[in-house]
Amino acid sequence: MDTAGVILLLVMCFVLGSIPFGIIVAKSKGVDLKKVGSRNIGATNVLRSLGKWPALLTLMGDMLKGTIAVAAGSYFGAGSLLAGLFGFSAILGHNFSFFLGFKGGKGVATSLGVLIVYAPLAALLTIVLWLGVAVSTKYSSLAALVSFGLLPASVFFLNPGDTGKMLTAILITALIFFRHTDNINHLIKGTERKIGQRE
């Protein structure tokens, strides 16, 4: 890919990632997601505010953004690092949405969508870890921190020697932790909401 093509696709992936599926799903139900629950645009807050089916729609939509971004990069012949950066651009779009004044969600679902096609075995392990922590503790944020905190190690062992995937994994993990700063503080203070817990 030439430089202009790379830049164009990065921008397109960012815009794709910016589509706020949670906001759209909630609005179809007459709810302003930014004014209820945790006020986050992701599936966890949709679950808390609207129930499991709207949350599932949001989850699938947010994951698909990451999947499409990496698939598009692969279609145009991008290498490991560049394909990862296209996926990461979609995650950035979700977290700093162009349509929401560069505000957004935490990026967990979109990150999983990236990993499913980019590093499938690492994605599977991340999902298993997320489910294990979420089921045992009922904290979505803690599940994300544990599962993505171990992502670089997963990629190191499951995709040995792939520098592009390792760098992408480190970027994703760093962004997940950055976006969960408030959740970390709430977990420490014991004030973090559990999955499905309302106001």
Backbone as CSV, one residue per row, in Angstrom:
resi,resn,N_x,N_y,N_z,CA_x,CA_y,CA_z,C_x,C_y,C_z
1,MET,0.835,-1.202,0.000,0.000,0.000,0.000,0.866,1.247,0.000
2,ASP,0.469,2.253,-0.804,1.223,3.501,-0.770,0.797,4.342,0.422
3,THR,1.562,5.407,0.684,1.333,6.223,1.878,-0.056,6.841,1.894
4,ALA,-0.494,7.364,0.748,-1.824,7.985,0.667,-2.915,6.971,0.975
5,GLY,-2.763,5.761,0.467,-3.741,4.708,0.712,-3.801,4.313,2.178
6,VAL,-2.630,4.237,2.801,-2.566,3.896,4.227,-3.270,4.958,5.062
7,ILE,-2.967,6.223,4.783,-3.580,7.324,5.544,-5.099,7.329,5.358
8,LEU,-5.529,7.142,4.117,-6.967,7.135,3.828,-7.668,6.008,4.583
9,LEU,-7.059,4.822,4.576,-7.690,3.688,5.243,-7.676,3.860,6.762
10,LEU,-6.613,4.449,7.292,-6.569,4.741,8.731,-7.709,5.676,9.127
11,VAL,-7.932,6.702,8.314,-9.013,7.654,8.591,-10.370,6.957,8.487
12,MET,-10.532,6.130,7.463,-11.800,5.416,7.276,-12.072,4.462,8.442
13,CYS,-11.025,3.805,8.927,-11.186,2.906,10.068,-11.560,3.683,11.329
14,PHE,-10.986,4.858,11.483,-11.321,5.709,12.632,-12.792,6.122,12.578
15,VAL,-13.243,6.530,11.404,-14.648,6.940,11.242,-15.575,5.743,11.470
16,LEU,-15.195,4.582,10.937,-15.973,3.369,11.172,-16.075,3.078,12.662
17,GLY,-14.952,3.148,13.342,-14.940,2.906,14.784,-15.750,3.923,15.564
18,SER,-15.922,5.111,14.987,-16.658,6.185,15.659,-18.160,5.970,15.702
19,ILE,-18.675,5.036,14.884,-20.125,4.807,14.866,-20.566,4.307,16.246
20,PRO,-21.396,5.065,16.961,-21.774,4.705,18.338,-22.994,3.788,18.383
21,PHE,-22.760,2.502,18.208,-23.875,1.560,18.153,-24.725,1.596,19.420
22,GLY,-24.077,1.759,20.575,-24.830,1.819,21.821,-25.809,2.981,21.840
23,ILE,-25.358,4.138,21.377,-26.205,5.322,21.307,-27.371,5.076,20.351
24,ILE,-27.063,4.471,19.211,-28.093,4.220,18.194,-29.147,3.237,18.712
25,VAL,-28.689,2.141,19.331,-29.613,1.145,19.863,-30.480,1.755,20.965
26,ALA,-29.850,2.494,21.864,-30.602,3.104,22.966,-31.603,4.131,22.455
27,LYS,-31.194,4.912,21.469,-32.088,5.938,20.922,-33.315,5.310,20.279
28,SER,-33.131,4.139,19.669,-34.266,3.442,19.062,-35.281,3.018,20.113
29,LYS,-34.834,2.941,21.384,-35.708,2.597,22.499,-36.155,3.833,23.269
30,GLY,-35.796,5.011,22.744,-36.184,6.255,23.399,-35.350,6.612,24.608
31,VAL,-34.128,6.075,24.684,-33.257,6.306,25.838,-31.991,7.027,25.396
32,ASP,-31.590,8.046,26.147,-30.320,8.728,25.918,-29.269,8.047,26.774
33,LEU,-28.431,7.220,26.157,-27.476,6.396,26.887,-26.476,7.226,27.680
34,LYS,-26.248,8.457,27.238,-25.286,9.306,27.929,-25.849,9.921,29.207
35,LYS,-27.118,9.609,29.499,-27.750,10.164,30.698,-28.215,9.093,31.672
36,VAL,-27.921,7.827,31.374,-28.375,6.741,32.250,-27.202,5.849,32.637
37,GLY,-27.370,5.123,33.739,-26.343,4.186,34.185,-24.995,4.846,34.395
38,SER,-23.975,4.228,33.818,-22.613,4.772,33.928,-22.360,5.865,32.907
39,ARG,-23.335,6.080,31.997,-23.247,7.071,30.922,-22.209,6.697,29.861
40,ASN,-21.773,5.449,29.914,-20.852,4.945,28.902,-21.642,4.431,27.710
41,ILE,-21.031,4.444,26.512,-21.769,4.077,25.299,-21.656,2.593,24.954
42,GLY,-21.013,1.815,25.804,-20.763,0.416,25.484,-21.867,-0.541,25.914
43,ALA,-21.646,-1.823,25.616,-22.656,-2.856,25.843,-22.979,-3.052,27.318
44,THR,-22.001,-2.867,28.206,-22.258,-3.060,29.636,-23.304,-2.076,30.139
45,ASN,-23.187,-0.821,29.726,-24.172,0.172,30.150,-25.517,-0.042,29.465
46,VAL,-25.495,-0.526,28.222,-26.752,-0.862,27.547,-27.448,-1.998,28.293
47,LEU,-26.687,-2.994,28.730,-27.246,-4.094,29.515,-27.873,-3.564,30.793
48,ARG,-27.160,-2.701,31.463,-27.627,-2.133,32.724,-28.894,-1.300,32.526
49,SER,-28.976,-0.599,31.405,-30.054,0.370,31.201,-31.226,-0.150,30.377
50,LEU,-30.946,-1.124,29.453,-31.991,-1.543,28.520,-32.231,-3.047,28.474
51,GLY,-31.299,-3.847,28.973,-31.505,-5.282,28.958,-30.567,-6.023,28.019
52,LYS,-30.712,-7.357,27.986,-29.714,-8.196,27.322,-29.743,-8.124,25.798
53,TRP,-30.923,-8.025,25.175,-30.954,-8.039,23.715,-30.389,-6.758,23.112
54,PRO,-30.764,-5.576,23.619,-30.103,-4.362,23.135,-28.598,-4.386,23.399
55,ALA,-28.204,-4.967,24.539,-26.773,-5.067,24.856,-26.062,-5.973,23.864
56,LEU,-26.716,-7.078,23.481,-26.116,-7.999,22.516,-25.952,-7.336,21.158
57,LEU,-26.951,-6.576,20.723,-26.853,-5.840,19.458,-25.690,-4.853,19.498
58,THR,-25.559,-4.152,20.611,-24.464,-3.190,20.775,-23.117,-3.891,20.741
59,LEU,-23.015,-5.008,21.467,-21.772,-5.777,21.509,-21.357,-6.226,20.120
60,MET,-22.296,-6.784,19.364,-21.981,-7.286,18.026,-21.581,-6.142,17.090
61,GLY,-22.293,-5.023,17.173,-21.963,-3.872,16.334,-20.580,-3.323,16.641
62,ASP,-20.268,-3.204,17.933,-18.960,-2.663,18.323,-17.826,-3.608,17.953
63,MET,-18.057,-4.899,18.081,-17.030,-5.871,17.679,-16.807,-5.835,16.171
64,LEU,-17.898,-5.732,15.439,-17.812,-5.763,13.974,-16.955,-4.629,13.428
65,LYS,-16.955,-3.490,14.108,-16.135,-2.355,13.660,-14.656,-2.741,13.612
66,GLY,-14.199,-3.402,14.664,-12.804,-3.823,14.705,-12.489,-4.913,13.704
67,THR,-13.417,-5.842,13.556,-13.234,-6.946,12.611,-13.120,-6.436,11.177
68,ILE,-14.015,-5.535,10.805,-14.007,-4.991,9.442,-12.719,-4.220,9.175
69,ALA,-12.240,-3.468,10.157,-11.024,-2.667,9.980,-9.821,-3.547,9.655
70,VAL,-9.640,-4.625,10.423,-8.508,-5.528,10.179,-8.702,-6.282,8.866
71,ALA,-9.926,-6.719,8.593,-10.205,-7.441,7.351,-9.930,-6.565,6.134
72,ALA,-10.269,-5.276,6.238,-10.007,-4.353,5.134,-8.507,-4.215,4.900
73,GLY,-7.744,-4.113,5.990,-6.298,-4.027,5.859,-5.715,-5.253,5.196
74,SER,-6.185,-6.425,5.605,-5.711,-7.677,5.016,-6.089,-7.766,3.535
75,TYR,-7.281,-7.297,3.200,-7.741,-7.327,1.815,-6.820,-6.510,0.908
76,PHE,-6.333,-5.389,1.441,-5.454,-4.525,0.652,-3.978,-4.883,0.817
77,GLY,-3.704,-6.035,1.403,-2.340,-6.537,1.463,-1.481,-5.956,2.564
78,ALA,-2.104,-5.438,3.619,-1.329,-4.878,4.719,-0.601,-5.981,5.476
79,GLY,0.605,-5.683,5.941,1.356,-6.622,6.757,0.825,-6.659,8.173
80,SER,1.483,-7.421,9.025,1.012,-7.643,10.387,0.853,-6.348,11.175
81,LEU,1.871,-5.512,11.179,1.813,-4.281,11.960,0.771,-3.326,11.397
82,LEU,0.758,-3.165,10.099,-0.164,-2.210,9.483,-1.618,-2.646,9.668
83,ALA,-1.889,-3.930,9.523,-3.243,-4.436,9.752,-3.659,-4.183,11.200
84,GLY,-2.709,-4.365,12.120,-2.979,-4.083,13.528,-3.277,-2.616,13.767
85,LEU,-2.561,-1.744,13.066,-2.789,-0.305,13.220,-4.150,0.111,12.668
86,PHE,-4.602,-0.561,11.601,-5.943,-0.283,11.094,-6.988,-0.656,12.150
87,GLY,-6.793,-1.817,12.771,-7.695,-2.221,13.844,-7.630,-1.259,15.013
88,PHE,-6.428,-0.846,15.373,-6.250,0.081,16.490,-6.896,1.425,16.188
89,SER,-6.872,1.837,14.932,-7.528,3.083,14.534,-9.035,3.001,14.776
90,ALA,-9.623,1.835,14.505,-11.054,1.645,14.770,-11.336,1.718,16.271
91,ILE,-10.445,1.154,17.074,-10.608,1.220,18.531,-10.535,2.670,19.000
92,LEU,-9.576,3.414,18.468,-9.472,4.840,18.801,-10.751,5.579,18.420
93,GLY,-11.320,5.219,17.260,-12.566,5.844,16.838,-13.692,5.580,17.816
94,HIS,-13.766,4.347,18.324,-14.790,4.024,19.318,-14.584,4.815,20.602
95,ASN,-13.333,4.911,21.024,-13.022,5.585,22.288,-13.113,7.097,22.201
96,PHE,-12.842,7.639,21.027,-12.850,9.095,20.826,-13.664,9.389,19.559
97,SER,-14.954,9.106,19.653,-15.820,9.119,18.480,-15.922,10.488,17.814
98,PHE,-15.714,10.481,16.510,-15.876,11.683,15.685,-17.295,12.231,15.809
99,PHE,-18.268,11.338,15.993,-19.678,11.737,16.042,-20.132,12.187,17.424
100,LEU,-19.272,12.008,18.429,-19.641,12.372,19.802,-18.673,13.394,20.388
101,GLY,-18.123,14.231,19.523,-17.196,15.257,19.998,-15.915,14.679,20.548
102,PHE,-15.469,13.565,19.959,-14.238,12.868,20.348,-14.293,12.341,21.787
103,LYS,-15.503,11.962,22.187,-15.705,11.211,23.425,-16.256,9.851,23.028
104,GLY,-16.194,8.879,23.934,-16.680,7.562,23.544,-16.597,6.542,24.646
105,GLY,-16.378,5.282,24.255,-16.416,4.181,25.201,-15.049,3.719,25.666
106,LYS,-15.009,2.482,26.133,-13.777,1.921,26.700,-13.012,1.068,25.694
107,GLY,-13.686,0.622,24.641,-12.997,-0.084,23.567,-12.837,-1.576,23.728
108,VAL,-13.482,-2.174,24.728,-13.297,-3.606,24.968,-13.855,-4.449,23.817
109,ALA,-15.112,-4.204,23.458,-15.738,-5.007,22.400,-15.042,-4.804,21.058
110,THR,-14.707,-3.568,20.733,-14.037,-3.298,19.461,-12.648,-3.934,19.437
111,SER,-11.972,-3.934,20.565,-10.667,-4.593,20.659,-10.800,-6.094,20.426
112,LEU,-11.835,-6.694,20.999,-12.070,-8.129,20.769,-12.372,-8.394,19.301
113,GLY,-13.126,-7.494,18.677,-13.417,-7.639,17.257,-12.160,-7.609,16.411
114,VAL,-11.220,-6.759,16.793,-9.922,-6.712,16.117,-9.193,-8.038,16.281
115,LEU,-9.122,-8.513,17.513,-8.330,-9.709,17.807,-8.885,-10.969,17.160
116,ILE,-10.198,-11.046,16.992,-10.818,-12.253,16.448,-10.257,-12.612,15.075
117,VAL,-9.975,-11.587,14.253,-9.405,-11.881,12.930,-7.893,-11.655,12.884
118,TYR,-7.370,-10.898,13.818,-5.959,-10.522,13.804,-5.085,-11.535,14.540
119,ALA,-5.586,-12.014,15.677,-4.862,-12.999,16.491,-5.896,-13.902,17.153
120,PRO,-6.479,-14.840,16.391,-7.625,-15.620,16.869,-7.383,-16.390,18.164
121,LEU,-6.229,-17.007,18.307,-5.966,-17.778,19.523,-5.851,-16.863,20.738
122,ALA,-5.190,-15.730,20.567,-5.095,-14.754,21.653,-6.478,-14.191,21.978
123,ALA,-7.302,-14.018,20.948,-8.669,-13.539,21.155,-9.459,-14.542,21.984
124,LEU,-9.339,-15.818,21.646,-10.053,-16.860,22.372,-9.643,-16.878,23.844
125,LEU,-8.345,-16.794,24.090,-7.862,-16.793,25.469,-8.347,-15.550,26.211
126,THR,-8.338,-14.407,25.527,-8.809,-13.164,26.141,-10.286,-13.261,26.512
127,ILE,-11.088,-13.835,25.622,-12.524,-14.004,25.890,-12.747,-14.954,27.069
128,VAL,-12.002,-16.070,27.099,-12.137,-17.030,28.194,-11.773,-16.376,29.528
129,LEU,-10.684,-15.616,29.534,-10.267,-14.919,30.759,-11.308,-13.889,31.169
130,TRP,-11.817,-13.147,30.184,-12.835,-12.135,30.493,-14.061,-12.797,31.128
131,LEU,-14.540,-13.862,30.508,-15.722,-14.550,31.026,-15.476,-15.106,32.426
132,GLY,-14.300,-15.686,32.628,-13.977,-16.262,33.929,-14.006,-15.223,35.036
133,VAL,-13.366,-14.083,34.792,-13.333,-13.018,35.804,-14.706,-12.381,35.965
134,ALA,-15.399,-12.163,34.856,-16.713,-11.511,34.914,-17.725,-12.372,35.669
135,VAL,-17.730,-13.675,35.394,-18.679,-14.574,36.059,-18.366,-14.688,37.551
136,SER,-17.079,-14.748,37.884,-16.699,-14.963,39.286,-16.790,-13.701,40.139
137,THR,-16.607,-12.531,39.523,-16.596,-11.289,40.310,-17.772,-10.359,40.019
138,LYS,-18.398,-10.523,38.839,-19.489,-9.654,38.376,-19.015,-8.244,38.035
139,TYR,-17.704,-8.071,37.870,-17.159,-6.770,37.491,-16.665,-6.818,36.049
140,SER,-17.350,-6.116,35.141,-16.935,-6.077,33.743,-15.580,-5.404,33.595
141,SER,-15.372,-4.335,34.349,-14.114,-3.588,34.241,-12.926,-4.430,34.688
142,LEU,-13.081,-5.154,35.778,-11.990,-6.006,36.267,-11.693,-7.110,35.267
143,ALA,-12.750,-7.652,34.658,-12.567,-8.687,33.640,-11.757,-8.149,32.465
144,ALA,-12.056,-6.917,32.056,-11.316,-6.297,30.951,-9.860,-6.060,31.335
145,LEU,-9.634,-5.568,32.538,-8.267,-5.259,32.979,-7.411,-6.515,33.076
146,VAL,-7.993,-7.596,33.587,-7.234,-8.841,33.724,-6.973,-9.469,32.354
147,SER,-8.036,-9.602,31.553,-7.893,-10.304,30.271,-6.991,-9.550,29.298
148,PHE,-7.145,-8.230,29.234,-6.298,-7.453,28.327,-4.934,-7.151,28.932
149,GLY,-4.844,-7.168,30.250,-3.541,-7.028,30.879,-2.615,-8.175,30.510
150,LEU,-3.211,-9.341,30.258,-2.439,-10.533,29.887,-2.310,-10.701,28.376
151,LEU,-2.907,-9.775,27.606,-2.882,-9.908,26.145,-1.464,-9.945,25.561
152,PRO,-0.562,-9.042,25.950,0.796,-9.123,25.380,1.464,-10.475,25.627
153,ALA,1.247,-11.039,26.820,1.820,-12.352,27.110,1.181,-13.418,26.222
154,SER,-0.124,-13.315,26.015,-0.822,-14.274,25.152,-0.248,-14.242,23.739
155,VAL,-0.079,-13.031,23.215,0.448,-12.875,21.862,1.896,-13.372,21.792
156,PHE,2.664,-13.109,22.832,4.069,-13.540,22.863,4.176,-15.059,22.726
157,PHE,3.311,-15.787,23.430,3.386,-17.249,23.412,2.633,-17.869,22.240
158,LEU,1.548,-17.228,21.804,0.723,-17.815,20.753,1.105,-17.351,19.352
159,ASN,1.790,-16.205,19.269,2.262,-15.696,17.974,3.738,-15.320,18.098
160,PRO,4.582,-16.291,18.426,5.998,-16.010,18.679,6.698,-15.410,17.461
161,GLY,7.482,-14.372,17.727,8.269,-13.755,16.658,7.520,-12.750,15.814
162,ASP,6.224,-12.550,16.067,5.444,-11.590,15.277,5.472,-10.227,15.972
163,THR,6.451,-9.417,15.594,6.647,-8.113,16.238,5.449,-7.200,16.039
164,GLY,4.846,-7.241,14.852,3.696,-6.398,14.570,2.542,-6.669,15.522
165,LYS,2.251,-7.956,15.741,1.159,-8.317,16.640,1.492,-7.974,18.088
166,MET,2.755,-8.120,18.466,3.141,-7.773,19.825,2.982,-6.274,20.084
167,LEU,3.427,-5.452,19.137,3.289,-4.005,19.303,1.815,-3.606,19.340
168,THR,1.016,-4.220,18.493,-0.417,-3.926,18.499,-1.048,-4.329,19.822
169,ALA,-0.674,-5.498,20.347,-1.207,-5.954,21.634,-0.854,-4.992,22.750
170,ILE,0.371,-4.482,22.737,0.801,-3.529,23.768,-0.003,-2.237,23.670
171,LEU,-0.227,-1.760,22.439,-1.032,-0.544,22.243,-2.453,-0.738,22.759
172,ILE,-3.053,-1.884,22.432,-4.427,-2.160,22.868,-4.506,-2.224,24.390
173,THR,-3.565,-2.923,24.999,-3.557,-3.046,26.462,-3.391,-1.688,27.132
174,ALA,-2.466,-0.885,26.623,-2.237,0.443,27.203,-3.490,1.305,27.108
175,LEU,-4.178,1.236,25.972,-5.384,2.048,25.788,-6.516,1.559,26.686
176,ILE,-6.654,0.235,26.835,-7.676,-0.321,27.728,-7.462,0.188,29.150
177,PHE,-6.235,0.151,29.625,-5.951,0.607,30.991,-6.173,2.116,31.118
178,PHE,-5.787,2.861,30.108,-5.991,4.310,30.139,-7.474,4.652,30.229
179,ARG,-8.296,3.952,29.454,-9.731,4.238,29.439,-10.455,3.718,30.677
180,HIS,-9.793,2.848,31.433,-10.406,2.301,32.645,-9.840,2.930,33.920
181,THR,-9.222,4.082,33.805,-8.625,4.733,34.984,-9.658,4.955,36.083
182,ASP,-10.825,5.492,35.719,-11.875,5.739,36.720,-12.358,4.426,37.333
183,ASN,-12.480,3.393,36.500,-12.927,2.096,37.012,-11.929,1.520,38.008
184,ILE,-10.648,1.696,37.720,-9.611,1.220,38.644,-9.765,1.900,39.995
185,ASN,-9.995,3.214,39.975,-10.193,3.956,41.223,-11.432,3.470,41.967
186,HIS,-12.521,3.205,41.221,-13.744,2.714,41.852,-13.548,1.311,42.431
187,LEU,-12.788,0.475,41.720,-12.512,-0.870,42.224,-11.723,-0.805,43.532
188,ILE,-10.756,0.076,43.571,-9.935,0.236,44.785,-10.791,0.715,45.955
189,LYS,-11.729,1.627,45.663,-12.587,2.198,46.715,-13.784,1.319,47.045
190,GLY,-14.024,0.285,46.230,-15.166,-0.589,46.452,-16.484,-0.007,45.990
191,THR,-16.426,0.960,45.072,-17.642,1.626,44.594,-17.964,1.294,43.137
192,GLU,-17.245,0.358,42.550,-17.488,-0.008,41.159,-18.811,-0.763,41.032
193,ARG,-19.615,-0.399,39.998,-20.873,-1.112,39.763,-20.594,-2.500,39.209
194,LYS,-21.421,-3.451,39.606,-21.320,-4.798,39.068,-22.154,-4.919,37.801
195,ILE,-21.921,-5.979,37.051,-22.645,-6.199,35.791,-24.142,-6.286,36.079
196,GLY,-24.919,-5.482,35.352,-26.365,-5.487,35.512,-26.879,-4.640,36.655
197,GLN,-25.965,-4.132,37.497,-26.384,-3.317,38.640,-26.862,-1.957,38.174
198,ARG,-28.025,-1.550,38.625,-28.560,-0.254,38.257,-28.150,0.787,39.280
199,GLU,-28.638,2.014,39.070,-28.285,3.108,39.995,-28.615,2.739,41.430
